[in-house]
Amino acid sequence: MPTLTGRAARLLIDGMTFALASPILFCFLLFAALLLMVELGRRLGKAWSREGAGGQGSAALDGAIFALFGLLIAFTFSGAASRFDARRDLIVQEANAIGTAWLRVDLLPAADQPALRDALRHYADSRLAAYRQVADPVAFKAAQQRSAVLQNRVWGLAVAAGREAGARPAIDTQLLPAINAMIDITTSRAMATQMHPPGIVYVLLLCLAFASALLAGYGMGEAHTHHRLHILVFAAILTITLYVIVDFEHPRLGAIRVDGFDSLLGDVRRSMG
């Protein structure tokens, strides 16, 4: 069972990567699959209509499935949008934290400031570089490790300066807490990149999308109608909606991105000289 679960997770990750790396192809394949399910349902409905299938009972079941699908889309879309906003907010928080730590370096003796300021410059550079490489897990992990090394250097320099004779008390009460906040936010940002709905949610979304397409086609077959425009619009809306949900969850890989907010951290870095 663990092996099957691991394979399923890997297939799901590969599928998400494919969707974001090749959005046009992904949307085309999903659109075609939905059209195929509608057509299959229409033919089944047309073939079985003479047997008296359907009626009020089946209509109620269809409505329940459509309602469940709509509810799942609403919750998944809302959650993805919320996580997207949270990721942007974390970028703002990190930019503010680094900027605050930079300003509070003024509390150090003049002789200790250059080393700490230089370390903060390198740290800001490493943070900008890390999220430019988020599409490559290996490079992203290496960049995170470089940031951790620089964090230790910044912290060590600040602590050493605070222990010097005649050091200001404000170093312990203002500078160190600012550096601590700057370090803590990196964990929040790293975890935010991994916060997604369980894979079963995406599987259920696809299954319900195909089931809804099948039932919609079946209803057309029972009524002996074939509205091509309705079918095309139905498949197109479902395809776009499902893609946007996936794209929201990975805002540095697809069309919906948070890269623009990196300019805030870039502005902080430029202010450091």
N, C-alpha and C positions, 0 to 999 in steps of 0.2 A: 504493500500500500504506500509506504513512503516514497518508493521509486516512482509509482504512478503519479503521486501528487507532485513530486519534483518535476517529472516530465510535463505534466499539465501546466505547472507554473512557468516552465521554460517556454512552452509553446505559446502561452498567453503573452509573456514578455516579448517574444519574437514577433507575435502578431501586432502588438502595440508599436514596436519599433518599425515594423513594415508600414503600418498605417500612417505614421508620422513622417517616415522617410520617403514614402511614395503615396502621398495623399490622393493624387489623381487616379492612380491605379487602384488603390484601396476603395475609393468611392465608386469607381466604375464596377469593380467586382461585387461590392455590396449592393449597388443599384441593380445590377443584372440578376443577382441571386433573389432579390425581393420581387422583381418582375417575374422570375421563374416560378416563385412560390404563388404569386397571384394567379398566373396562368394555370398552374397545376390545380389550385383550388377551384378555379372557374370550370375546368374540364371535369373535375370530380363532381362539382355541384350540378353541372349540366347532365352528367351521366346518371346521377343518383336521384335527380329530381322526380323521376317517374315512380320511384319507390316510396314516395311520401316522406322522405327524410326532411328534417327541418322543423318548421312550426315554432310555436311560442317558446317551447322548452329550449330548443337549440339557440334561438335568438337571445334568450336570457343568458345562456352559457357564453355565447359570443360577446355579449356586452360585458360580462364579468371579466373575460380575458382582456378585452380592450381597455377596460378601466384599470386593471392591474398593470398593464403595460404603460398606460399613461401616468399612473402613480409612480412607477419605478423610474420612468424618464424624468419626471418632475423632481423627485428626490435626488437622483444621481446628478442631474444638471445643476440643481441648486447647490449640492455639496461641492461639485467641481468648481463652480463659480466662487464659492466661499473660500475654498482652498487657494484659488488663484489670487483673490484679494489678500489673503493672509500672507502669501509669498511676497507680494509687492510690499506689504506693510513691513515685513521682516527686513527687506532691503533698506527701507527708510530708517528703520531702527538701527541697523548696523552702521549706516552712514553717519547717523547722529552720534552713535557710541564712539566711533573712531574720531569724529570731529571733536567731541567733548574731551576725550583722552588727550588729543593733540593740544587743545587749549590749556589743559591743566598741567601740561609739562612745564608751564611757566612757574609753577610752584617749586620746582627743583632749583638748587643752586645753579648759577650760570655755567659752571664747569661741567655739570652732569647732563645738561640739556642736549648738547649735540648728539651724543651717542643714542639717547632715547629717541630723539626726533628722527635720526637716521633709521633706527629699527622700525619705527612706526611707518615711515615712508615705504620701506621694503614690505612691511606687513600689508599695507593698503594695496600695493602692487600685487601681492600674492592673492589677496581676496578677489581682486578684479580678474586675475588670470584663472583662478579656480573655476569660476562660473562661466568662463568662456569655453571650458573644456568639459562641461557637464555631460555632453553627448557621448564622451568616451569615459566609461567607468574607471578604467585603469589610470588614465591621465588625471581624472578628477580626484581619485583617491590620493595620487601622488601630490597633487597641488594642495589638498587638505593637510597632508602630512607636513609639507613645507610651511604652511600657515601655522601649524601647531608648534613647529620648531621656533618660528618667529615670535609666537605668543609667549613661549617660555623665556625667550631673550628679553622681550619687552617687560615682562613681569619681573624677571631677575634684576634688570637694571633699575626699575622703580623701587623694588624692595631694598636693594643695596643703597640707593640714594637716601631712602627714608631712615636707614640705620646710621647714617653718618652723624657725627657730632654737630650739634646745632641745626639739624634738619627741622624744617617746619612741621608742626603737627598736622597741617593740612595735607601733607603727602599721604598720611595714613587714612585720613578722613574723607579726602576728596579725589586725589589722583588714583590711589589703588582701587577704590570702588568703581571709578570710571573705566579703568583697564579691565577689571573683573567683568563688568557689564559688556565690554567690547569682546571679551573672550566667550562669555556665555552665549551671546547671540549667534556665534558660529555653529554651535550645536543645534540651536533651534532651526537655523537655515538648512543645515545638512539633513535633519530629520524631516523637514518640510518637503524636501525633494523626494522622500520615500513614502509620504503619506498619500495613499490611494485607496479606493474601495477594494475589498477583497475580490480576487479574480472571479469568484463565482457570480458576482454581480454583473460583470461584463458578459459572462456566458449566458446568464439569465436574460439579459437585455437582448442579445442576439436571438436566443430561442423564442422569446416573446415577439420579437420583430418578425421573425419568419412565420410564427404561428398566426399573428395578426394578418400578415399578408395572405396566408393560406385561407383563413376564414373570410377575409374580404373578397377574395376571388371566388370562394365557394358560394357566398351570398349572391354574387353576380351570376354565377352559373345557375343557381336555383331560379333567379328571376329572368334568366335568358337575356341578360343585358351585357354589353361589353363597351364601357366608356373608356376609351384609351387615354383621354386627357386626365380623367380622374386617377387612373392607374399610374400614369407617369408622375403626376404631382404627388400622389401618396408615396411612391417609392423614393422620389427625390427628397421629400421632406424628411422621411425617416433616415435616409442616408446622411443628409447634412447634419441632422440632429445628433445622430450617433457619433459622427466624426468630430463634431464640435465638443462633445462630452470628453472624448479621448484627448483632444487637443488641449482642452482646459487643464487636464491633469498633468500634462507635460509641457509647460509653457516656455521651454527653451529649445524645443525640438520641432514643433510644427508651425502653423500660421499664427496662432495666438501666442504672444510672447511677453515676457516681463523684462526683456533686455533693455528697453527704454529707461527703466528705473535704475539701471546700473549707472546712468549718467550722474545720479546723485552722489554715488560713491566716487565716481570719476571727478566730480567737482571738488569733493573733499580732498582727494589726492592732489589735485592741481593747486589747491590752497596751501598745501604743505611746501610748495616750492620745489 
